[in-house]
Amino acid sequence: MEYGSIEREIHVEATPEVVYEVVTTPEHLRQWWPDDADLEPVPGATGTVSFGDSSTPNAQVVPLTVVEADPPRRFSFRWVYDDLAVATPTNSLLVTFELVPSGTGTLLRLTETGFREKGWEAAVLEAHYRDHVSGWDYFLPRLVEYVARLVSTR
C-alpha cells in the first residue's frame, strides 16, 4: 500500500464562500472537526487544533501553520510537527482544501501529504496514515452535515 497522500472529494451544498468560511474559521471548525481551534486564516499564522477535553491530560493539542489562504478557492496548513519547531516540508503534514464551484454547491478536494517525508519508520508511518484516513473519513461527512444545517438557518 502507498502511504504518500490522502485524497478525498466531497460535494457540499453551499457556495465556495460558505465552505471556505467553514474550513478556515475556529467557530465553524469546532462544529465538525476539532474540539477546539485557535487560528487565523492568514499565510504564516500559527495556531492549534485540539482533540479531547482540554482540561484533561488526554487532550491532544496539535500546532499548525497556515500555508495558503486564497478565499474562496484554497486553504492549506501544515500540522503534526513538534510544538517548538517551525513547520517545514520534512517535519510536518500538509493539508489542502481546494474548493471548486459545482452546480449549486462546491466540490471540496482534500489532500494530505508529507507522510513519507516525516521519516517515520514503516510501522509508525502506516499507523499515522491509517489514523488520518479514518479521521478524514469520519470528519468530512460531518462537515457536509454541518454546512447543511448552517445554510438552512441563513
DRENTORKOL-3810 file (N, C-alpha, C; in nm, 4 decimals):
REM DRENTORKOL-3810
@n.u->0.0837; n.v->-0.1187; n.w->0.0000; ca.u->0.0000; ca.v->0.0000; ca.w->0.0000; c.u->0.0886; c.v->0.1256; c.w->0.0000
@n.u->0.0409; n.v->0.2268; n.w->-0.0678; ca.u->0.1121; ca.v->0.3553; ca.w->-0.0760; c.u->0.0682; c.v->0.4451; c.w->0.0388
@n.u->0.1630; n.v->0.4992; n.w->0.1134; ca.u->0.1301; ca.v->0.5850; ca.w->0.2273; c.u->0.1751; c.v->0.7296; c.w->0.2039
@n.u->0.1707; n.v->0.7740; n.w->0.0777; ca.u->0.2211; ca.v->0.9061; ca.w->0.0444; c.u->0.1221; c.v->1.0187; c.w->0.0646
@n.u->-0.0039; n.v->0.9961; n.w->0.0252; ca.u->-0.1010; ca.v->1.1040; ca.w->0.0370; c.u->-0.2412; c.v->1.0474; c.w->0.0557
@n.u->-0.3254; n.v->1.1320; n.w->0.1100; ca.u->-0.4680; ca.v->1.1014; ca.w->0.1252; c.u->-0.5420; c.v->1.2014; c.w->0.0380
@n.u->-0.6338; n.v->1.1532; n.w->-0.0429; ca.u->-0.7135; ca.v->1.2405; ca.w->-0.1281; c.u->-0.8600; c.v->1.2042; c.w->-0.1126
@n.u->-0.9402; n.v->1.3057; n.w->-0.0926; ca.u->-1.0843; ca.v->1.2871; ca.w->-0.0798; c.u->-1.1557; c.v->1.3977; c.w->-0.1561
@n.u->-1.2713; n.v->1.3661; n.w->-0.2138; ca.u->-1.3578; ca.v->1.4655; ca.w->-0.2766; c.u->-1.4977; c.v->1.4472; c.w->-0.2215
@n.u->-1.5588; n.v->1.5587; n.w->-0.1838; ca.u->-1.6975; ca.v->1.5534; ca.w->-0.1389; c.u->-1.7705; c.v->1.6732; c.w->-0.1983
@n.u->-1.8980; n.v->1.6550; n.w->-0.2195; ca.u->-1.9816; ca.v->1.7653; ca.w->-0.2677; c.u->-2.0516; c.v->1.8271; c.w->-0.1469
@n.u->-2.0471; n.v->1.9595; n.w->-0.1413; ca.u->-2.1098; ca.v->2.0329; ca.w->-0.0318; c.u->-2.2130; c.v->2.1271; c.w->-0.0926
@n.u->-2.3361; n.v->2.1207; n.w->-0.0420; ca.u->-2.4433; ca.v->2.2059; ca.w->-0.0952; c.u->-2.4369; c.v->2.3452; c.w->-0.0340
@n.u->-2.3359; n.v->2.4197; n.w->-0.0764; ca.u->-2.3186; ca.v->2.5590; ca.w->-0.0352; c.u->-2.2164; c.v->2.6206; c.w->-0.1293
@n.u->-2.2148; n.v->2.7514; n.w->-0.1339; ca.u->-2.1194; ca.v->2.8214; ca.w->-0.2207; c.u->-1.9765; c.v->2.8021; c.w->-0.1700
@n.u->-1.8784; n.v->2.8186; n.w->-0.2587; ca.u->-1.7400; ca.v->2.8110; ca.w->-0.2126; c.u->-1.7106; c.v->2.9111; c.w->-0.1006
@n.u->-1.7755; n.v->3.0270; n.w->-0.1016; ca.u->-1.7528; ca.v->3.1255; ca.w->0.0041; c.u->-1.7935; c.v->3.0709; c.w->0.1408
@n.u->-1.9081; n.v->3.0035; n.w->0.1467; ca.u->-1.9547; ca.v->2.9453; ca.w->0.2730; c.u->-1.8623; c.v->2.8315; c.w->0.3155
@n.u->-1.8271; n.v->2.7441; n.w->0.2230; ca.u->-1.7406; ca.v->2.6300; ca.w->0.2562; c.u->-1.6036; c.v->2.6800; c.w->0.3017
@n.u->-1.5511; n.v->2.7821; n.w->0.2365; ca.u->-1.4218; ca.v->2.8384; ca.w->0.2776; c.u->-1.4287; c.v->2.8875; c.w->0.4222
@n.u->-1.5352; n.v->2.9563; n.w->0.4553; ca.u->-1.5536; ca.v->3.0056; ca.w->0.5928; c.u->-1.5554; c.v->2.8887; c.w->0.6918
@n.u->-1.6206; n.v->2.7797; n.w->0.6532; ca.u->-1.6342; ca.v->2.6634; ca.w->0.7415; c.u->-1.5017; c.v->2.5903; c.w->0.7621
@n.u->-1.4112; n.v->2.5936; n.w->0.6631; ca.u->-1.2827; ca.v->2.5225; ca.w->0.6790; c.u->-1.1712; c.v->2.6133; c.w->0.7294
@n.u->-1.2014; n.v->2.7430; n.w->0.7531; ca.u->-1.0935; ca.v->2.8336; ca.w->0.7942; c.u->-1.1162; c.v->2.9073; c.w->0.9253
@n.u->-1.2358; n.v->2.9072; n.w->0.9787; ca.u->-1.2604; ca.v->2.9865; ca.w->1.0995; c.u->-1.2876; c.v->2.8969; c.w->1.2202
@n.u->-1.2257; n.v->2.9292; n.w->1.3334; ca.u->-1.2379; ca.v->2.8435; ca.w->1.4520; c.u->-1.3820; c.v->2.8127; c.w->1.4922
@n.u->-1.4705; n.v->2.9129; n.w->1.4891; ca.u->-1.6082; ca.v->2.8866; ca.w->1.5344; c.u->-1.6775; c.v->2.7832; c.w->1.4478
@n.u->-1.6440; n.v->2.7770; n.w->1.3205; ca.u->-1.7026; ca.v->2.6740; ca.w->1.2331; c.u->-1.6252; c.v->2.5429; c.w->1.2419
@n.u->-1.4929; n.v->2.5493; n.w->1.2470; ca.u->-1.4126; ca.v->2.4275; ca.w->1.2574; c.u->-1.4562; c.v->2.3422; c.w->1.3766
@n.u->-1.4818; n.v->2.4084; n.w->1.4899; ca.u->-1.5213; ca.v->2.3362; ca.w->1.6126; c.u->-1.6502; c.v->2.2558; c.w->1.5946
@n.u->-1.7297; n.v->2.2905; n.w->1.4972; ca.u->-1.8578; ca.v->2.2235; ca.w->1.4774; c.u->-1.8465; c.v->2.0905; c.w->1.4030
@n.u->-1.7345; n.v->2.0708; n.w->1.3326; ca.u->-1.7240; ca.v->1.9468; ca.w->1.2546; c.u->-1.5901; c.v->1.8744; c.w->1.2685
@n.u->-1.4856; n.v->1.9417; n.w->1.3167; ca.u->-1.3551; ca.v->1.8748; ca.w->1.3196; c.u->-1.2957; c.v->1.8703; c.w->1.4590
@n.u->-1.2150; n.v->1.9680; n.w->1.5016; ca.u->-1.1529; ca.v->1.9539; ca.w->1.6339; c.u->-1.2494; c.v->1.9977; c.w->1.7428
@n.u->-1.2160; n.v->1.9592; n.w->1.8659; ca.u->-1.2952; ca.v->2.0065; ca.w->1.9798; c.u->-1.2694; c.v->2.1539; c.w->2.0061
@n.u->-1.1502; n.v->2.2003; n.w->1.9691; ca.u->-1.1187; ca.v->2.3421; ca.w->1.9831; c.u->-1.0215; c.v->2.3801; c.w->1.8727
@n.u->-1.0234; n.v->2.5068; n.w->1.8350; ca.u->-0.9341; ca.v->2.5571; ca.w->1.7312; c.u->-0.8977; c.v->2.7010; c.w->1.7636
@n.u->-0.7737; n.v->2.7341; n.w->1.7384; ca.u->-0.7252; ca.v->2.8700; ca.w->1.7570; c.u->-0.6323; c.v->2.8992; c.w->1.6398
@n.u->-0.6830; n.v->2.9724; n.w->1.5409; ca.u->-0.6017; ca.v->3.0040; ca.w->1.4248; c.u->-0.6577; c.v->3.1242; c.w->1.3513
@n.u->-0.5706; n.v->3.1914; n.w->1.2801; ca.u->-0.6073; ca.v->3.2994; ca.w->1.1891; c.u->-0.5822; c.v->3.2476; c.w->1.0485
@n.u->-0.6802; n.v->3.2579; n.w->0.9582; ca.u->-0.6596; ca.v->3.2066; ca.w->0.8219; c.u->-0.5775; c.v->3.3033; c.w->0.7361
@n.u->-0.4519; n.v->3.3217; n.w->0.7761; ca.u->-0.3595; ca.v->3.4136; ca.w->0.7098; c.u->-0.2279; c.v->3.3382; c.w->0.6890
@n.u->-0.1712; n.v->3.3403; n.w->0.5675; ca.u->-0.0449; ca.v->3.2692; ca.w->0.5454; c.u->0.0619; c.v->3.3089; c.w->0.6471
@n.u->0.1263; n.v->3.2065; n.w->0.7042; ca.u->0.2309; ca.v->3.2280; ca.w->0.8036; c.u->0.1811; c.v->3.2274; c.w->0.9470
@n.u->0.0503; n.v->3.2426; n.w->0.9661; ca.u->-0.0046; ca.v->3.2426; ca.w->1.1018; c.u->0.0075; c.v->3.1034; c.w->1.1627
@n.u->0.0334; n.v->3.0986; n.w->1.2932; ca.u->0.0385; ca.v->2.9708; ca.w->1.3643; c.u->-0.0792; c.v->2.9634; c.w->1.4601
@n.u->-0.1202; n.v->2.8427; n.w->1.4888; ca.u->-0.2313; ca.v->2.8210; ca.w->1.5805; c.u->-0.2327; c.v->2.6775; c.w->1.6254
@n.u->-0.3464; n.v->2.6341; n.w->1.6771; ca.u->-0.3604; ca.v->2.4965; ca.w->1.7245; c.u->-0.5002; c.v->2.4440; c.w->1.6946
@n.u->-0.5090; n.v->2.3117; n.w->1.6866; ca.u->-0.6360; ca.v->2.2417; ca.w->1.6927; c.u->-0.6220; c.v->2.1417; c.w->1.8064
@n.u->-0.7307; n.v->2.1213; n.w->1.8794; ca.u->-0.7275; ca.v->2.0331; ca.w->1.9968; c.u->-0.8354; c.v->1.9274; c.w->1.9856
@n.u->-0.7985; n.v->1.8076; n.w->2.0247; ca.u->-0.8922; ca.v->1.6953; ca.w->2.0246; c.u->-0.9020; c.v->1.6430; c.w->2.1665
@n.u->-1.0230; n.v->1.6312; n.w->2.2161; ca.u->-1.0446; ca.v->1.5873; ca.w->2.3530; c.u->-1.0649; c.v->1.7064; c.w->2.4445
@n.u->-1.1050; n.v->1.6781; n.w->2.5673; ca.u->-1.1319; ca.v->1.7811; ca.w->2.6674; c.u->-1.0007; c.v->1.8447; c.w->2.7118
@n.u->-0.9855; n.v->1.9745; n.w->2.6865; ca.u->-0.8590; ca.v->2.0430; ca.w->2.7152; c.u->-0.8253; c.v->2.0479; c.w->2.8641
@n.u->-0.9219; n.v->2.0175; n.w->2.9506; ca.u->-0.8937; ca.v->2.0194; ca.w->3.0943; c.u->-0.8383; c.v->1.8855; c.w->3.1437
@n.u->-0.8239; n.v->1.7893; n.w->3.0524; ca.u->-0.7712; ca.v->1.6581; ca.w->3.0915; c.u->-0.6341; c.v->1.6352; c.w->3.0277
@n.u->-0.5533; n.v->1.5479; n.w->3.0881; ca.u->-0.4208; ca.v->1.5200; ca.w->3.0314; c.u->-0.4277; c.v->1.4418; c.w->2.8998
@n.u->-0.5434; n.v->1.3846; n.w->2.8677; ca.u->-0.5570; ca.v->1.3072; ca.w->2.7440; c.u->-0.5825; c.v->1.3940; c.w->2.6216
@n.u->-0.6060; n.v->1.5229; n.w->2.6411; ca.u->-0.6308; ca.v->1.6118; ca.w->2.5276; c.u->-0.5067; c.v->1.6176; c.w->2.4392
@n.u->-0.5303; n.v->1.6222; n.w->2.3108; ca.u->-0.4203; ca.v->1.6312; ca.w->2.2150; c.u->-0.4269; c.v->1.7684; c.w->2.1486
@n.u->-0.3253; n.v->1.8513; n.w->2.1738; ca.u->-0.3173; ca.v->1.9850; ca.w->2.1144; c.u->-0.2121; c.v->1.9784; c.w->2.0045
@n.u->-0.2551; n.v->2.0108; n.w->1.8824; ca.u->-0.1685; ca.v->1.9958; ca.w->1.7665; c.u->-0.1405; c.v->2.1333; c.w->1.7052
@n.u->-0.0121; n.v->2.1717; n.w->1.6960; ca.u->0.0189; ca.v->2.3014; ca.w->1.6341; c.u->-0.0048; c.v->2.2947; c.w->1.4832
@n.u->-0.0357; n.v->2.4110; n.w->1.4258; ca.u->-0.0468; ca.v->2.4191; ca.w->1.2810; c.u->0.0015; c.v->2.5551; c.w->1.2334
@n.u->0.0407; n.v->2.5590; n.w->1.1073; ca.u->0.0860; ca.v->2.6820; ca.w->1.0426; c.u->0.0123; c.v->2.6959; c.w->0.9106
@n.u->-0.0545; n.v->2.8089; n.w->0.8919; ca.u->-0.1266; ca.v->2.8338; ca.w->0.7672; c.u->-0.0246; c.v->2.8579; c.w->0.6560
@n.u->-0.0410; n.v->2.7872; n.w->0.5449; ca.u->0.0491; ca.v->2.7996; ca.w->0.4309; c.u->-0.0135; c.v->2.8889; c.w->0.3243
@n.u->-0.1399; n.v->2.8626; n.w->0.2912; ca.u->-0.2070; ca.v->2.9365; ca.w->0.1854; c.u->-0.3492; c.v->2.9674; c.w->0.2269
@n.u->-0.3923; n.v->3.0893; n.w->0.1997; ca.u->-0.5301; ca.v->3.1313; ca.w->0.2247; c.u->-0.5723; c.v->3.2146; c.w->0.1045
@n.u->-0.6458; n.v->3.1520; n.w->0.0149; ca.u->-0.6885; ca.v->3.2156; ca.w->-0.1095; c.u->-0.8399; c.v->3.2022; c.w->-0.1220
@n.u->-0.9142; n.v->3.2886; n.w->-0.0480; ca.u->-1.0593; ca.v->3.2749; ca.w->-0.0482; c.u->-1.1185; c.v->3.3068; c.w->-0.1857
@n.u->-1.2209; n.v->3.2364; n.w->-0.2268; ca.u->-1.2786; ca.v->3.1161; ca.w->-0.1659; c.u->-1.2313; c.v->2.9882; c.w->-0.2344
@n.u->-1.1064; n.v->2.9860; n.w->-0.2812; ca.u->-1.0608; ca.v->2.8726; ca.w->-0.3618; c.u->-0.9742; c.v->2.7705; c.w->-0.2889
@n.u->-0.8818; n.v->2.8171; n.w->-0.2055; ca.u->-0.7831; ca.v->2.7253; ca.w->-0.1472; c.u->-0.7449; c.v->2.7676; c.w->-0.0076
@n.u->-0.7280; n.v->2.6669; n.w->0.0768; ca.u->-0.6768; ca.v->2.6891; ca.w->0.2116; c.u->-0.5881; c.v->2.5706; c.w->0.2439
@n.u->-0.4664; n.v->2.5982; n.w->0.2922; ca.u->-0.3790; ca.v->2.4878; ca.w->0.3295; c.u->-0.3019; c.v->2.5226; c.w->0.4560
@n.u->-0.2663; n.v->2.4166; n.w->0.5274; ca.u->-0.1894; ca.v->2.4333; ca.w->0.6505; c.u->-0.0996; c.v->2.3129; c.w->0.6722
@n.u->0.0067; n.v->2.3358; n.w->0.7483; ca.u->0.0953; ca.v->2.2279; ca.w->0.7918; c.u->0.0626; c.v->2.1975; c.w->0.9369
@n.u->0.0657; n.v->2.0689; n.w->0.9713; ca.u->0.0416; ca.v->2.0272; ca.w->1.1088; c.u->0.1176; c.v->1.8988; c.w->1.1361
@n.u->0.1041; n.v->1.8464; n.w->1.2586; ca.u->0.1723; ca.v->1.7248; ca.w->1.3027; c.u->0.3244; c.v->1.7482; c.w->1.2985
@n.u->0.3668; n.v->1.8506; n.w->1.3720; ca.u->0.5095; ca.v->1.8761; ca.w->1.3915; c.u->0.5308; c.v->1.9091; c.w->1.5385
@n.u->0.6549; n.v->1.9033; n.w->1.5834; ca.u->0.6853; ca.v->1.9279; ca.w->1.7250; c.u->0.6452; c.v->2.0690; c.w->1.7659
@n.u->0.5985; n.v->2.0816; n.w->1.8899; ca.u->0.5478; ca.v->2.2089; ca.w->1.9421; c.u->0.6399; c.v->2.3275; c.w->1.9193
@n.u->0.7679; n.v->2.3116; n.w->1.9421; ca.u->0.8602; ca.v->2.4241; ca.w->1.9347; c.u->0.9259; c.v->2.4387; c.w->1.7974
@n.u->0.8913; n.v->2.3536; n.w->1.7026; ca.u->0.9524; ca.v->2.3563; ca.w->1.5698; c.u->0.8796; c.v->2.4550; c.w->1.4786
@n.u->0.9478; n.v->2.4915; n.w->1.3723; ca.u->0.8860; ca.v->2.5656; ca.w->1.2625; c.u->0.8484; c.v->2.4610; c.w->1.1588
@n.u->0.7245; n.v->2.4650; n.w->1.1103; ca.u->0.6774; ca.v->2.3645; ca.w->1.0147; c.u->0.7535; c.v->2.3753; c.w->0.8830
@n.u->0.8010; n.v->2.2597; n.w->0.8354; ca.u->0.8713; ca.v->2.2512; ca.w->0.7069; c.u->0.8171; c.v->2.1305; c.w->0.6299
@n.u->0.8513; n.v->2.1178; n.w->0.5022; ca.u->0.8064; ca.v->2.0004; ca.w->0.4262; c.u->0.8610; c.v->1.8676; c.w->0.4783
@n.u->0.9658; n.v->1.8694; n.w->0.5583; ca.u->1.0226; ca.v->1.7433; ca.w->0.6077; c.u->0.9817; c.v->1.7085; c.w->0.7501
@n.u->0.9121; n.v->1.7990; n.w->0.8209; ca.u->0.8756; ca.v->1.7670; ca.w->0.9596; c.u->0.7262; c.v->1.7798; c.w->0.9866
@n.u->0.6454; n.v->1.7974; n.w->0.8811; ca.u->0.5022; ca.v->1.8183; ca.w->0.9026; c.u->0.4217; c.v->1.7605; c.w->0.7877
@n.u->0.2922; n.v->1.7519; n.w->0.8095; ca.u->0.1996; ca.v->1.7100; ca.w->0.7055; c.u->0.1318; c.v->1.8353; c.w->0.6493
@n.u->0.0994; n.v->1.8326; n.w->0.5196; ca.u->0.0340; ca.v->1.9449; ca.w->0.4530; c.u->-0.1083; c.v->1.9048; c.w->0.4163
@n.u->-0.2055; n.v->1.9813; n.w->0.4660; ca.u->-0.3464; ca.v->1.9599; ca.w->0.4329; c.u->-0.3902; c.v->2.0747; c.w->0.3432
@n.u->-0.4522; n.v->2.0406; n.w->0.2301; ca.u->-0.5023; ca.v->2.1407; ca.w->0.1365; c.u->-0.6493; c.v->2.1154; c.w->0.1086
@n.u->-0.7283; n.v->2.2209; n.w->0.1241; ca.u->-0.8682; ca.v->2.2196; ca.w->0.0840; c.u->-0.8777; c.v->2.3018; c.w->-0.0441
@n.u->-0.9186; n.v->2.2390; n.w->-0.1522; ca.u->-0.9417; ca.v->2.3092; ca.w->-0.2779; c.u->-1.0921; c.v->2.3108; c.w->-0.3011
@n.u->-1.1476; n.v->2.4280; n.w->-0.3283; ca.u->-1.2919; ca.v->2.4454; ca.w->-0.3423; c.u->-1.3246; c.v->2.4861; c.w->-0.4854
@n.u->-1.4078; n.v->2.4044; n.w->-0.5511; ca.u->-1.4418; ca.v->2.4263; ca.w->-0.6911; c.u->-1.5939; c.v->2.4377; c.w->-0.7023
@n.u->-1.6453; n.v->2.5492; n.w->-0.7615; ca.u->-1.7894; ca.v->2.5585; ca.w->-0.7812; c.u->-1.8389; c.v->2.4375; c.w->-0.8606
@n.u->-1.9525; n.v->2.3824; n.w->-0.8182; ca.u->-2.0083; ca.v->2.2639; ca.w->-0.8832; c.u->-2.1599; c.v->2.2696; c.w->-0.8733
@n.u->-2.2251; n.v->2.3031; n.w->-0.9822; ca.u->-2.3708; ca.v->2.3170; ca.w->-0.9792; c.u->-2.4094; c.v->2.4249; c.w->-0.8803
@n.u->-2.4984; n.v->2.3904; n.w->-0.7879; ca.u->-2.5406; ca.v->2.4865; ca.w->-0.6855; c.u->-2.4537; c.v->2.4783; c.w->-0.5603
@n.u->-2.3509; n.v->2.3969; n.w->-0.5648; ca.u->-2.2678; ca.v->2.3781; ca.w->-0.4463; c.u->-2.1203; c.v->2.3892; c.w->-0.4771
@n.u->-2.0430; n.v->2.3112; n.w->-0.4014; ca.u->-1.8973; ca.v->2.3165; ca.w->-0.4089; c.u->-1.8409; c.v->2.1750; c.w->-0.4036
@n.u->-1.7440; n.v->2.1492; n.w->-0.4910; ca.u->-1.6666; ca.v->2.0260; ca.w->-0.4817; c.u->-1.5467; c.v->2.0586; c.w->-0.3937
@n.u->-1.5378; n.v->1.9917; n.w->-0.2802; ca.u->-1.4255; ca.v->2.0102; ca.w->-0.1887; c.u->-1.3280; c.v->1.8963; c.w->-0.2133
@n.u->-1.2052; n.v->1.9329; n.w->-0.2494; ca.u->-1.0986; ca.v->1.8339; ca.w->-0.2660; c.u->-1.0014; c.v->1.8510; c.w->-0.1504
@n.u->-0.9868; n.v->1.7472; n.w->-0.0720; ca.u->-0.8920; ca.v->1.7471; ca.w->0.0392; c.u->-0.7732; c.v->1.6614; c.w->-0.0017
@n.u->-0.6546; n.v->1.7137; n.w->0.0227; ca.u->-0.5326; ca.v->1.6369; ca.w->0.0025; c.u->-0.4472; c.v->1.6540; c.w->0.1272
@n.u->-0.3934; n.v->1.5433; n.w->0.1767; ca.u->-0.2982; ca.v->1.5487; ca.w->0.2878; c.u->-0.1735; c.v->1.4736; c.w->0.2433
@n.u->-0.0594; n.v->1.5425; n.w->0.2489; ca.u->0.0664; ca.v->1.4847; ca.w->0.2027; c.u->0.1749; c.v->1.5036; c.w->0.3090
@n.u->0.2881; n.v->1.4378; n.w->0.2865; ca.u->0.4033; ca.v->1.4554; ca.w->0.3746; c.u->0.4313; c.v->1.3383; c.w->0.4660
@n.u->0.3547; n.v->1.2314; n.w->0.4541; ca.u->0.3725; ca.v->1.1172; ca.w->0.5443; c.u->0.5121; c.v->1.0565; c.w->0.5305
@n.u->0.5542; n.v->1.0271; n.w->0.4075; ca.u->0.6871; ca.v->0.9667; ca.w->0.3868; c.u->0.7982; c.v->1.0639; c.w->0.4232
@n.u->0.7769; n.v->1.1924; n.w->0.3964; ca.u->0.8802; ca.v->1.2924; ca.w->0.4222; c.u->0.9122; c.v->1.3079; c.w->0.5706
@n.u->0.8210; n.v->1.2679; n.w->0.6584; ca.u->0.8448; ca.v->1.2789; ca.w->0.8026; c.u->0.9567; c.v->1.1856; c.w->0.8495
@n.u->0.9898; n.v->1.0839; n.w->0.7701; ca.u->1.0987; ca.v->0.9944; ca.w->0.8070; c.u->1.0624; c.v->0.8924; c.w->0.9130
@n.u->0.9324; n.v->0.8691; n.w->0.9325; ca.u->0.8898; ca.v->0.7700; ca.w->1.0302; c.u->0.9311; c.v->0.6304; c.w->0.9854
@n.u->0.9578; n.v->0.5418; n.w->1.0794; ca.u->0.9804; ca.v->0.4017; ca.w->1.0451; c.u->0.8483; c.v->0.3450; c.w->0.9918
@n.u->0.8552; n.v->0.2345; n.w->0.9191; ca.u->0.7406; ca.v->0.1826; ca.w->0.8433; c.u->0.6144; c.v->0.1635; c.w->0.9279
@n.u->0.6273; n.v->0.1033; n.w->1.0448; ca.u->0.5092; ca.v->0.0767; ca.w->1.1277; c.u->0.4453; c.v->0.2064; c.w->1.1767
@n.u->0.5272; n.v->0.3040; n.w->1.2126; ca.u->0.4759; ca.v->0.4331; ca.w->1.2598; c.u->0.4086; c.v->0.5070; c.w->1.1444
@n.u->0.4713; n.v->0.5060; n.w->1.0285; ca.u->0.4144; ca.v->0.5679; ca.w->0.9090; c.u->0.2775; c.v->0.5082; c.w->0.8785
@n.u->0.2698; n.v->0.3764; n.w->0.8765; ca.u->0.1434; ca.v->0.3095; ca.w->0.8465; c.u->0.0365; c.v->0.3441; c.w->0.9498
@n.u->0.0718; n.v->0.3465; n.w->1.0767; ca.u->-0.0254; ca.v->0.3777; ca.w->1.1827; c.u->-0.0774; c.v->0.5205; c.w->1.1695
@n.u->0.0125; n.v->0.6168; n.w->1.1473; ca.u->-0.0307; ca.v->0.7562; ca.w->1.1308; c.u->-0.1175; c.v->0.7720; c.w->1.0066
@n.u->-0.0755; n.v->0.7096; n.w->0.8973; ca.u->-0.1507; ca.v->0.7187; ca.w->0.7721; c.u->-0.2926; c.v->0.6638; c.w->0.7913
@n.u->-0.3031; n.v->0.5451; n.w->0.8475; ca.u->-0.4353; ca.v->0.4838; ca.w->0.8686; c.u->-0.5214; c.v->0.5679; c.w->0.9635
@n.u->-0.4593; n.v->0.6251; n.w->1.0665; ca.u->-0.5312; ca.v->0.7113; ca.w->1.1600; c.u->-0.5881; c.v->0.8334; c.w->1.0874
@n.u->-0.5095; n.v->0.8941; n.w->1.0001; ca.u->-0.5560; ca.v->1.0127; ca.w->0.9277; c.u->-0.6623; c.v->0.9762; c.w->0.8239
@n.u->-0.6476; n.v->0.8620; n.w->0.7577; ca.u->-0.7509; ca.v->0.8158; ca.w->0.6636; c.u->-0.8841; c.v->0.8005; c.w->0.7372
@n.u->-0.8827; n.v->0.7300; n.w->0.8498; ca.u->-1.0089; ca.v->0.7098; ca.w->0.9225; c.u->-1.0598; c.v->0.8421; c.w->0.9782
@n.u->-0.9699; n.v->0.9316; n.w->1.0177; ca.u->-1.0119; ca.v->1.0623; ca.w->1.0672; c.u->-1.0837; c.v->1.1421; c.w->0.9612
@n.u->-1.0233; n.v->1.1562; n.w->0.8438; ca.u->-1.0901; ca.v->1.2339; ca.w->0.7378; c.u->-1.2189; c.v->1.1666; c.w->0.6924
@n.u->-1.2203; n.v->1.0326; n.w->0.6894; ca.u->-1.3436; ca.v->0.9629; ca.w->0.6510; c.u->-1.4552; c.v->0.9868; c.w->0.7527
@n.u->-1.4203; n.v->1.0145; n.w->0.8758; ca.u->-1.5184; ca.v->1.0466; ca.w->0.9793; c.u->-1.5574; c.v->1.1949; c.w->0.9755
@n.u->-1.4581; n.v->1.2829; n.w->0.9640; ca.u->-1.4849; ca.v->1.4259; ca.w->0.9793; c.u->-1.5440; c.v->1.4925; c.w->0.8552
@n.u->-1.5065; n.v->1.4510; n.w->0.7345; ca.u->-1.5598; ca.v->1.5187; ca.w->0.6159; c.u->-1.7121; c.v->1.5056; c.w->0.6025
@n.u->-1.7723; n.v->1.3898; n.w->0.6291; ca.u->-1.9192; ca.v->1.3858; ca.w->0.6280; c.u->-1.9803; c.v->1.4781; c.w->0.7338
@n.u->-1.9132; n.v->1.4961; n.w->0.8461; ca.u->-1.9614; ca.v->1.5906; ca.w->0.9485; c.u->-1.9601; c.v->1.7331; c.w->0.8947
@n.u->-1.8591; n.v->1.7661; n.w->0.8133; ca.u->-1.8537; ca.v->1.8983; ca.w->0.7501; c.u->-1.9766; c.v->1.9185; c.w->0.6618
@n.u->-2.0086; n.v->1.8185; n.w->0.5791; ca.u->-2.1247; ca.v->1.8279; ca.w->0.4892; c.u->-2.2522; c.v->1.8483; c.w->0.5704
@n.u->-2.2698; n.v->1.7710; n.w->0.6784; ca.u->-2.3889; ca.v->1.7829; ca.w->0.7637; c.u->-2.3945; c.v->1.9192; c.w->0.8310
@n.u->-2.2812; n.v->1.9676; n.w->0.8798; ca.u->-2.2778; ca.v->2.0969; ca.w->0.9456; c.u->-2.3133; c.v->2.2089; c.w->0.8486
@n.u->-2.2569; n.v->2.2058; n.w->0.7287; ca.u->-2.2871; ca.v->2.3097; ca.w->0.6307; c.u->-2.4358; c.v->2.3070; c.w->0.5948
@n.u->-2.4950; n.v->2.1886; n.w->0.5836; ca.u->-2.6386; ca.v->2.1804; ca.w->0.5522; c.u->-2.7197; c.v->2.2501; c.w->0.6627
@n.u->-2.6842; n.v->2.2259; n.w->0.7881; ca.u->-2.7547; ca.v->2.2943; ca.w->0.8995; c.u->-2.7299; c.v->2.4440; c.w->0.8949
@n.u->-2.6072; n.v->2.4827; n.w->0.8657; ca.u->-2.5695; ca.v->2.6229; ca.w->0.8640; c.u->-2.6465; c.v->2.7002; c.w->0.7565
@n.u->-2.6510; n.v->2.6477; n.w->0.6364; ca.u->-2.7180; ca.v->2.7210; ca.w->0.5285; c.u->-2.8688; c.v->2.7205; c.w->0.5443
@n.u->-2.9227; n.v->2.6208; n.w->0.6150; ca.u->-3.0686; ca.v->2.6200; ca.w->0.6364; c.u->-3.1123; c.v->2.7287; c.w->0.7350
@n.u->-3.0179; n.v->2.7810; n.w->0.8136; ca.u->-3.0532; ca.v->2.8866; ca.w->0.9111; c.u->-3.0180; c.v->3.0258; c.w->0.8612
@n.u->-2.9556; n.v->3.0349; n.w->0.7454; ca.u->-2.9168; ca.v->3.1681; ca.w->0.6926; c.u->-3.0256; c.v->3.2269; c.w->0.6078
END
